[in-house]
Amino acid sequence: MIIKDVVVQNKVGLHARPATFFIQKANEYKSSIWVEKEERRVNAKSLLGVLSLGIVGGTNIKIIADGADEENAVDGLVALVASGFAE
């Protein structure tokens, strides 16, 4: 299991469009992946789960993966979040 912290860089956070990009990226990996904000953990492959966290810009989140490609999954998702989703 790998866990990394990342700060959401884009101003509006993980609203519908960035959350969709995030979930599409998460679904590229075989590992189980979760997003955690303030002790709440949701499936990173679930749009409703990710949106339910209400992640806004400047929020610190944890990306957690467990499985065969866990390291690539966490690194890929951290890079996507850190990029600000090209906004």
LINTA-V215314 format. One record per backbone hydrogen bond with DSSP energy under -0.5 kcal/mol. CO is the residue of the C=O (numbers start at 1). NH is the residue of the N-H. E is the energy in kcal/mol with one decimal. If there is no record, write none. Layout:
co=CO nh=NH e=E
co=CO nh=NH e=E
This chain:
co=2 nh=65 e=-2.3
co=4 nh=63 e=-2.9
co=6 nh=61 e=-2.9
co=8 nh=58 e=-3.0
co=10 nh=13 e=-0.8
co=11 nh=57 e=-1.1
co=13 nh=15 e=-1.4
co=15 nh=19 e=-2.7
co=16 nh=20 e=-2.0
co=17 nh=21 e=-2.1
co=18 nh=22 e=-2.6
co=19 nh=23 e=-2.5
co=20 nh=24 e=-2.5
co=21 nh=25 e=-2.3
co=22 nh=26 e=-2.5
co=23 nh=27 e=-2.2
co=25 nh=28 e=-1.5
co=26 nh=29 e=-1.5
co=32 nh=66 e=-2.3
co=33 nh=44 e=-2.5
co=34 nh=64 e=-2.6
co=35 nh=42 e=-2.5
co=36 nh=62 e=-2.5
co=37 nh=40 e=-2.0
co=39 nh=41 e=-0.5
co=40 nh=37 e=-2.4
co=42 nh=35 e=-2.4
co=43 nh=46 e=-1.6
co=45 nh=47 e=-0.5
co=46 nh=50 e=-2.5
co=47 nh=51 e=-2.7
co=48 nh=52 e=-2.0
co=49 nh=53 e=-0.6
co=50 nh=53 e=-1.1
co=51 nh=54 e=-1.5
co=54 nh=56 e=-0.5
co=55 nh=14 e=-1.7
co=56 nh=59 e=-1.7
co=59 nh=8 e=-2.8
co=59 nh=61 e=-0.5
co=61 nh=6 e=-2.5
co=62 nh=36 e=-2.6
co=62 nh=64 e=-0.5
co=63 nh=4 e=-2.0
co=64 nh=34 e=-2.9
co=65 nh=2 e=-2.5
co=66 nh=32 e=-2.5
co=67 nh=70 e=-1.4
co=69 nh=73 e=-2.5
co=70 nh=74 e=-2.5
co=71 nh=75 e=-2.4
co=72 nh=76 e=-2.6
co=73 nh=77 e=-2.3
co=74 nh=78 e=-2.7
co=75 nh=79 e=-2.2
co=76 nh=80 e=-1.8
co=77 nh=81 e=-2.5
co=78 nh=82 e=-2.8
co=79 nh=83 e=-1.5
co=80 nh=85 e=-1.2
co=81 nh=9 e=-1.1
co=81 nh=84 e=-1.4
co=83 nh=86 e=-0.7
co=84 nh=87 e=-1.5
